[in-house]
């Protein structure tokens, strides 16, 4: 015999601020050629990458910033 208990739970989701959470990281991507910097904790590192990349590729003027922010889902209570 198989038995199951099913409950509806309420959850919330938000940035993970636990002490063991992954770090927020920043990376820059060239929108012209797709080259991308390594993800770094300091957003300024990506800006330095842009200056270096633009210096080697003077026609590359547009870039995208990619931010990776860890999130956490937490059960808040049983739904009624």
Backbone as XML, in Angstrom:
<?xml version="1.0"?>
<chain id="A" units="angstrom">
  <residue number="1" name="UNK">
    <atom name="N" x="0.842" y="-1.163" z="0.000"/>
    <atom name="CA" x="0.000" y="0.000" z="0.000"/>
    <atom name="C" x="0.897" y="1.239" z="0.000"/>
  </residue>
  <residue number="2" name="UNK">
    <atom name="N" x="0.571" y="2.206" z="-0.859"/>
    <atom name="CA" x="1.314" y="3.462" z="-0.946"/>
    <atom name="C" x="0.495" y="4.561" z="-0.305"/>
  </residue>
  <residue number="3" name="UNK">
    <atom name="N" x="1.177" y="5.362" z="0.461"/>
    <atom name="CA" x="0.508" y="6.466" z="1.142"/>
    <atom name="C" x="1.183" y="7.769" z="0.778"/>
  </residue>
  <residue number="4" name="UNK">
    <atom name="N" x="0.412" y="8.825" z="0.583"/>
    <atom name="CA" x="0.971" y="10.138" z="0.266"/>
    <atom name="C" x="0.264" y="11.210" z="1.069"/>
  </residue>
  <residue number="5" name="UNK">
    <atom name="N" x="1.019" y="12.223" z="1.420"/>
    <atom name="CA" x="0.437" y="13.407" z="2.053"/>
    <atom name="C" x="0.800" y="14.585" z="1.163"/>
  </residue>
  <residue number="6" name="UNK">
    <atom name="N" x="-0.220" y="15.300" z="0.748"/>
    <atom name="CA" x="0.002" y="16.449" z="-0.116"/>
    <atom name="C" x="-0.514" y="17.687" z="0.605"/>
  </residue>
  <residue number="7" name="UNK">
    <atom name="N" x="0.353" y="18.702" z="0.704"/>
    <atom name="CA" x="-0.049" y="19.971" z="1.306"/>
    <atom name="C" x="0.341" y="21.098" z="0.358"/>
  </residue>
  <residue number="8" name="UNK">
    <atom name="N" x="-0.435" y="22.140" z="0.384"/>
    <atom name="CA" x="-0.083" y="23.331" z="-0.357"/>
    <atom name="C" x="0.672" y="24.253" z="0.588"/>
  </residue>
  <residue number="9" name="UNK">
    <atom name="N" x="1.839" y="24.701" z="0.137"/>
    <atom name="CA" x="2.679" y="25.540" z="0.975"/>
    <atom name="C" x="2.851" y="26.901" z="0.311"/>
  </residue>
  <residue number="10" name="UNK">
    <atom name="N" x="3.039" y="27.918" z="1.138"/>
    <atom name="CA" x="3.368" y="29.229" z="0.598"/>
    <atom name="C" x="4.886" y="29.388" z="0.647"/>
  </residue>
  <residue number="11" name="UNK">
    <atom name="N" x="5.406" y="29.947" z="-0.402"/>
    <atom name="CA" x="6.845" y="30.137" z="-0.527"/>
    <atom name="C" x="7.126" y="31.595" z="-0.844"/>
  </residue>
  <residue number="12" name="UNK">
    <atom name="N" x="8.322" y="32.014" z="-0.521"/>
    <atom name="CA" x="8.790" y="33.316" z="-0.983"/>
    <atom name="C" x="10.161" y="33.088" z="-1.597"/>
  </residue>
  <residue number="13" name="UNK">
    <atom name="N" x="10.497" y="33.936" z="-2.531"/>
    <atom name="CA" x="11.794" y="33.827" z="-3.181"/>
    <atom name="C" x="12.447" y="35.203" z="-3.175"/>
  </residue>
  <residue number="14" name="UNK">
    <atom name="N" x="13.742" y="35.225" z="-2.937"/>
    <atom name="CA" x="14.467" y="36.483" z="-2.915"/>
    <atom name="C" x="15.959" y="36.236" z="-2.940"/>
  </residue>
  <residue number="15" name="UNK">
    <atom name="N" x="16.737" y="37.304" z="-3.010"/>
    <atom name="CA" x="18.188" y="37.142" z="-3.026"/>
    <atom name="C" x="18.660" y="36.322" z="-1.825"/>
  </residue>
  <residue number="16" name="UNK">
    <atom name="N" x="19.620" y="35.434" z="-2.079"/>
    <atom name="CA" x="20.164" y="34.584" z="-1.023"/>
    <atom name="C" x="21.186" y="35.386" z="-0.227"/>
  </residue>
  <residue number="17" name="UNK">
    <atom name="N" x="20.845" y="35.692" z="1.013"/>
    <atom name="CA" x="21.728" y="36.468" z="1.877"/>
    <atom name="C" x="22.280" y="35.624" z="3.022"/>
  </residue>
  <residue number="18" name="UNK">
    <atom name="N" x="22.178" y="34.306" z="2.878"/>
    <atom name="CA" x="22.726" y="33.409" z="3.893"/>
    <atom name="C" x="24.253" y="33.512" z="3.886"/>
  </residue>
  <residue number="19" name="UNK">
    <atom name="N" x="24.894" y="33.223" z="5.016"/>
    <atom name="CA" x="26.361" y="33.317" z="5.066"/>
    <atom name="C" x="27.073" y="32.434" z="4.040"/>
  </residue>
  <residue number="20" name="UNK">
    <atom name="N" x="26.457" y="31.313" z="3.661"/>
    <atom name="CA" x="27.099" y="30.410" z="2.708"/>
    <atom name="C" x="26.624" y="30.622" z="1.270"/>
  </residue>
  <residue number="21" name="UNK">
    <atom name="N" x="25.939" y="31.734" z="1.014"/>
    <atom name="CA" x="25.426" y="31.999" z="-0.334"/>
    <atom name="C" x="26.573" y="32.244" z="-1.307"/>
  </residue>
  <residue number="22" name="UNK">
    <atom name="N" x="26.347" y="31.887" z="-2.550"/>
    <atom name="CA" x="27.313" y="32.200" z="-3.595"/>
    <atom name="C" x="27.421" y="33.718" z="-3.728"/>
  </residue>
  <residue number="23" name="UNK">
    <atom name="N" x="28.543" y="34.187" z="-4.193"/>
    <atom name="CA" x="28.747" y="35.624" z="-4.382"/>
    <atom name="C" x="27.999" y="36.112" z="-5.623"/>
  </residue>
  <residue number="24" name="UNK">
    <atom name="N" x="27.592" y="37.367" z="-5.600"/>
    <atom name="CA" x="27.062" y="38.021" z="-6.789"/>
    <atom name="C" x="28.261" y="38.276" z="-7.699"/>
  </residue>
  <residue number="25" name="UNK">
    <atom name="N" x="28.129" y="37.943" z="-8.980"/>
    <atom name="CA" x="29.233" y="38.149" z="-9.909"/>
    <atom name="C" x="28.793" y="38.998" z="-11.100"/>
  </residue>
  <residue number="26" name="UNK">
    <atom name="N" x="29.779" y="39.637" z="-11.703"/>
    <atom name="CA" x="29.559" y="40.539" z="-12.832"/>
    <atom name="C" x="30.482" y="40.125" z="-13.973"/>
  </residue>
  <residue number="27" name="UNK">
    <atom name="N" x="29.963" y="40.144" z="-15.186"/>
    <atom name="CA" x="30.773" y="39.876" z="-16.374"/>
    <atom name="C" x="30.303" y="40.813" z="-17.479"/>
  </residue>
  <residue number="28" name="UNK">
    <atom name="N" x="31.208" y="41.160" z="-18.356"/>
    <atom name="CA" x="30.875" y="42.017" z="-19.492"/>
    <atom name="C" x="31.003" y="41.208" z="-20.770"/>
  </residue>
  <residue number="29" name="UNK">
    <atom name="N" x="30.135" y="41.510" z="-21.730"/>
    <atom name="CA" x="30.138" y="40.830" z="-23.022"/>
    <atom name="C" x="30.131" y="41.862" z="-24.130"/>
  </residue>
  <residue number="30" name="UNK">
    <atom name="N" x="30.965" y="41.660" z="-25.128"/>
    <atom name="CA" x="30.969" y="42.527" z="-26.299"/>
    <atom name="C" x="29.771" y="42.149" z="-27.173"/>
  </residue>
  <residue number="31" name="UNK">
    <atom name="N" x="28.914" y="43.124" z="-27.461"/>
    <atom name="CA" x="27.735" y="42.849" z="-28.280"/>
    <atom name="C" x="28.086" y="42.704" z="-29.752"/>
  </residue>
  <residue number="32" name="UNK">
    <atom name="N" x="29.305" y="43.074" z="-30.140"/>
    <atom name="CA" x="29.724" y="42.976" z="-31.528"/>
    <atom name="C" x="30.244" y="41.577" z="-31.851"/>
  </residue>
  <residue number="33" name="UNK">
    <atom name="N" x="31.176" y="41.077" z="-31.021"/>
    <atom name="CA" x="31.821" y="39.793" z="-31.348"/>
    <atom name="C" x="31.492" y="38.674" z="-30.367"/>
  </residue>
  <residue number="34" name="UNK">
    <atom name="N" x="30.840" y="38.990" z="-29.252"/>
    <atom name="CA" x="30.453" y="37.958" z="-28.295"/>
    <atom name="C" x="31.525" y="37.585" z="-27.292"/>
  </residue>
  <residue number="35" name="UNK">
    <atom name="N" x="32.702" y="38.220" z="-27.371"/>
    <atom name="CA" x="33.746" y="37.943" z="-26.377"/>
    <atom name="C" x="33.223" y="38.361" z="-25.004"/>
  </residue>
  <residue number="36" name="UNK">
    <atom name="N" x="33.677" y="37.656" z="-23.968"/>
    <atom name="CA" x="33.125" y="37.893" z="-22.629"/>
    <atom name="C" x="34.228" y="37.833" z="-21.576"/>
  </residue>
  <residue number="37" name="UNK">
    <atom name="N" x="34.128" y="38.716" z="-20.606"/>
    <atom name="CA" x="35.080" y="38.701" z="-19.498"/>
    <atom name="C" x="34.750" y="37.549" z="-18.559"/>
  </residue>
  <residue number="38" name="UNK">
    <atom name="N" x="35.690" y="37.218" z="-17.699"/>
    <atom name="CA" x="35.445" y="36.222" z="-16.660"/>
    <atom name="C" x="34.528" y="36.835" z="-15.600"/>
  </residue>
  <residue number="39" name="UNK">
    <atom name="N" x="33.627" y="36.054" z="-14.992"/>
    <atom name="CA" x="32.803" y="36.590" z="-13.906"/>
    <atom name="C" x="33.685" y="36.989" z="-12.725"/>
  </residue>
  <residue number="40" name="UNK">
    <atom name="N" x="33.419" y="38.162" z="-12.173"/>
    <atom name="CA" x="34.179" y="38.677" z="-11.032"/>
    <atom name="C" x="33.224" y="39.238" z="-9.999"/>
  </residue>
  <residue number="41" name="UNK">
    <atom name="N" x="33.676" y="39.285" z="-8.776"/>
    <atom name="CA" x="32.874" y="39.834" z="-7.670"/>
    <atom name="C" x="32.841" y="41.359" z="-7.739"/>
  </residue>
  <residue number="42" name="UNK">
    <atom name="N" x="33.887" y="41.963" z="-8.248"/>
    <atom name="CA" x="33.983" y="43.423" z="-8.353"/>
    <atom name="C" x="33.544" y="43.854" z="-9.752"/>
  </residue>
  <residue number="43" name="UNK">
    <atom name="N" x="32.468" y="44.645" z="-9.838"/>
    <atom name="CA" x="31.949" y="45.089" z="-11.132"/>
    <atom name="C" x="32.981" y="45.910" z="-11.892"/>
  </residue>
  <residue number="44" name="UNK">
    <atom name="N" x="33.876" y="46.586" z="-11.197"/>
    <atom name="CA" x="34.901" y="47.393" z="-11.845"/>
    <atom name="C" x="35.851" y="46.573" z="-12.693"/>
  </residue>
  <residue number="45" name="UNK">
    <atom name="N" x="36.043" y="45.303" z="-12.355"/>
    <atom name="CA" x="36.915" y="44.434" z="-13.156"/>
    <atom name="C" x="36.368" y="44.284" z="-14.575"/>
  </residue>
  <residue number="46" name="UNK">
    <atom name="N" x="35.048" y="44.204" z="-14.706"/>
    <atom name="CA" x="34.427" y="44.094" z="-16.025"/>
    <atom name="C" x="34.616" y="45.358" z="-16.837"/>
  </residue>
  <residue number="47" name="UNK">
    <atom name="N" x="34.569" y="46.499" z="-16.170"/>
    <atom name="CA" x="34.784" y="47.757" z="-16.879"/>
    <atom name="C" x="36.212" y="47.842" z="-17.400"/>
  </residue>
  <residue number="48" name="UNK">
    <atom name="N" x="37.156" y="47.362" z="-16.630"/>
    <atom name="CA" x="38.541" y="47.333" z="-17.095"/>
    <atom name="C" x="38.680" y="46.422" z="-18.308"/>
  </residue>
  <residue number="49" name="UNK">
    <atom name="N" x="37.950" y="45.314" z="-18.302"/>
    <atom name="CA" x="37.970" y="44.410" z="-19.447"/>
    <atom name="C" x="37.458" y="45.128" z="-20.689"/>
  </residue>
  <residue number="50" name="UNK">
    <atom name="N" x="36.378" y="45.917" z="-20.536"/>
    <atom name="CA" x="35.818" y="46.660" z="-21.673"/>
    <atom name="C" x="36.876" y="47.604" z="-22.257"/>
  </residue>
  <residue number="51" name="UNK">
    <atom name="N" x="37.587" y="48.328" z="-21.391"/>
    <atom name="CA" x="38.609" y="49.247" z="-21.888"/>
    <atom name="C" x="39.686" y="48.498" z="-22.673"/>
  </residue>
  <residue number="52" name="UNK">
    <atom name="N" x="40.128" y="47.368" z="-22.165"/>
    <atom name="CA" x="41.150" y="46.578" z="-22.848"/>
    <atom name="C" x="40.612" y="46.033" z="-24.169"/>
  </residue>
  <residue number="53" name="UNK">
    <atom name="N" x="39.380" y="45.508" z="-24.164"/>
    <atom name="CA" x="38.794" y="44.929" z="-25.381"/>
    <atom name="C" x="38.584" y="46.020" z="-26.427"/>
  </residue>
  <residue number="54" name="UNK">
    <atom name="N" x="38.061" y="47.169" z="-26.019"/>
    <atom name="CA" x="37.836" y="48.273" z="-26.961"/>
    <atom name="C" x="39.162" y="48.789" z="-27.508"/>
  </residue>
  <residue number="55" name="UNK">
    <atom name="N" x="40.195" y="48.760" z="-26.681"/>
    <atom name="CA" x="41.509" y="49.187" z="-27.152"/>
    <atom name="C" x="42.053" y="48.295" z="-28.254"/>
  </residue>
  <residue number="56" name="UNK">
    <atom name="N" x="41.763" y="46.998" z="-28.162"/>
    <atom name="CA" x="42.215" y="46.059" z="-29.192"/>
    <atom name="C" x="41.245" y="45.985" z="-30.374"/>
  </residue>
  <residue number="57" name="UNK">
    <atom name="N" x="40.022" y="46.452" z="-30.164"/>
    <atom name="CA" x="38.973" y="46.386" z="-31.193"/>
    <atom name="C" x="38.258" y="47.737" z="-31.247"/>
  </residue>
  <residue number="58" name="UNK">
    <atom name="N" x="38.854" y="48.744" z="-31.875"/>
    <atom name="CA" x="38.316" y="50.114" z="-31.834"/>
    <atom name="C" x="36.897" y="50.280" z="-32.380"/>
  </residue>
  <residue number="59" name="UNK">
    <atom name="N" x="36.414" y="49.330" z="-33.180"/>
    <atom name="CA" x="35.055" y="49.460" z="-33.711"/>
    <atom name="C" x="34.005" y="48.800" z="-32.808"/>
  </residue>
  <residue number="60" name="UNK">
    <atom name="N" x="34.410" y="48.219" z="-31.694"/>
    <atom name="CA" x="33.470" y="47.556" z="-30.783"/>
    <atom name="C" x="33.059" y="48.550" z="-29.700"/>
  </residue>
  <residue number="61" name="UNK">
    <atom name="N" x="31.834" y="49.079" z="-29.832"/>
    <atom name="CA" x="31.361" y="50.142" z="-28.942"/>
    <atom name="C" x="30.253" y="49.718" z="-27.989"/>
  </residue>
  <residue number="62" name="UNK">
    <atom name="N" x="29.631" y="48.574" z="-28.208"/>
    <atom name="CA" x="28.479" y="48.191" z="-27.380"/>
    <atom name="C" x="28.772" y="46.919" z="-26.583"/>
  </residue>
  <residue number="63" name="UNK">
    <atom name="N" x="28.337" y="46.958" z="-25.327"/>
    <atom name="CA" x="28.624" y="45.875" z="-24.377"/>
    <atom name="C" x="27.397" y="45.581" z="-23.538"/>
  </residue>
  <residue number="64" name="UNK">
    <atom name="N" x="27.350" y="44.375" z="-22.992"/>
    <atom name="CA" x="26.273" y="43.953" z="-22.079"/>
    <atom name="C" x="26.898" y="43.553" z="-20.750"/>
  </residue>
  <residue number="65" name="UNK">
    <atom name="N" x="26.235" y="43.912" z="-19.679"/>
    <atom name="CA" x="26.668" y="43.456" z="-18.362"/>
    <atom name="C" x="25.801" y="42.271" z="-17.965"/>
  </residue>
  <residue number="66" name="UNK">
    <atom name="N" x="26.430" y="41.209" z="-17.498"/>
    <atom name="CA" x="25.722" y="40.026" z="-17.009"/>
    <atom name="C" x="25.963" y="39.938" z="-15.506"/>
  </residue>
  <residue number="67" name="UNK">
    <atom name="N" x="24.877" y="39.960" z="-14.769"/>
    <atom name="CA" x="24.966" y="39.870" z="-13.309"/>
    <atom name="C" x="24.355" y="38.539" z="-12.885"/>
  </residue>
  <residue number="68" name="UNK">
    <atom name="N" x="25.088" y="37.778" z="-12.104"/>
    <atom name="CA" x="24.577" y="36.523" z="-11.564"/>
    <atom name="C" x="24.359" y="36.728" z="-10.073"/>
  </residue>
  <residue number="69" name="UNK">
    <atom name="N" x="23.091" y="36.665" z="-9.664"/>
    <atom name="CA" x="22.701" y="36.901" z="-8.278"/>
    <atom name="C" x="21.994" y="35.653" z="-7.768"/>
  </residue>
  <residue number="70" name="UNK">
    <atom name="N" x="22.549" y="34.992" z="-6.769"/>
    <atom name="CA" x="21.900" y="33.777" z="-6.262"/>
    <atom name="C" x="20.595" y="34.104" z="-5.531"/>
  </residue>
  <residue number="71" name="UNK">
    <atom name="N" x="19.598" y="33.265" z="-5.747"/>
    <atom name="CA" x="18.296" y="33.418" z="-5.082"/>
    <atom name="C" x="18.012" y="32.181" z="-4.247"/>
  </residue>
  <residue number="72" name="UNK">
    <atom name="N" x="17.119" y="32.349" z="-3.300"/>
    <atom name="CA" x="16.757" y="31.251" z="-2.399"/>
    <atom name="C" x="15.232" y="31.219" z="-2.254"/>
  </residue>
  <residue number="73" name="UNK">
    <atom name="N" x="14.651" y="30.021" z="-2.311"/>
    <atom name="CA" x="13.224" y="29.829" z="-2.068"/>
    <atom name="C" x="13.062" y="29.313" z="-0.646"/>
  </residue>
  <residue number="74" name="UNK">
    <atom name="N" x="12.138" y="29.940" z="0.082"/>
    <atom name="CA" x="11.921" y="29.588" z="1.481"/>
    <atom name="C" x="10.435" y="29.364" z="1.722"/>
  </residue>
  <residue number="75" name="UNK">
    <atom name="N" x="10.110" y="28.241" z="2.371"/>
    <atom name="CA" x="8.727" y="27.973" z="2.731"/>
    <atom name="C" x="8.352" y="28.875" z="3.904"/>
  </residue>
  <residue number="76" name="UNK">
    <atom name="N" x="7.253" y="29.629" z="3.754"/>
    <atom name="CA" x="6.866" y="30.545" z="4.820"/>
    <atom name="C" x="5.794" y="29.976" z="5.723"/>
  </residue>
  <residue number="77" name="UNK">
    <atom name="N" x="4.833" y="29.265" z="5.167"/>
    <atom name="CA" x="3.794" y="28.632" z="5.989"/>
    <atom name="C" x="2.886" y="27.779" z="5.110"/>
  </residue>
  <residue number="78" name="UNK">
    <atom name="N" x="2.055" y="27.012" z="5.755"/>
    <atom name="CA" x="1.090" y="26.175" z="5.054"/>
    <atom name="C" x="-0.034" y="27.046" z="4.526"/>
  </residue>
  <residue number="79" name="UNK">
    <atom name="N" x="-0.396" y="26.881" z="3.258"/>
    <atom name="CA" x="-1.512" y="27.608" z="2.684"/>
    <atom name="C" x="-2.802" y="26.993" z="3.193"/>
  </residue>
  <residue number="80" name="UNK">
    <atom name="N" x="-3.800" y="27.790" z="3.248"/>
    <atom name="CA" x="-5.113" y="27.299" z="3.702"/>
    <atom name="C" x="-6.037" y="27.056" z="2.577"/>
  </residue>
</chain>
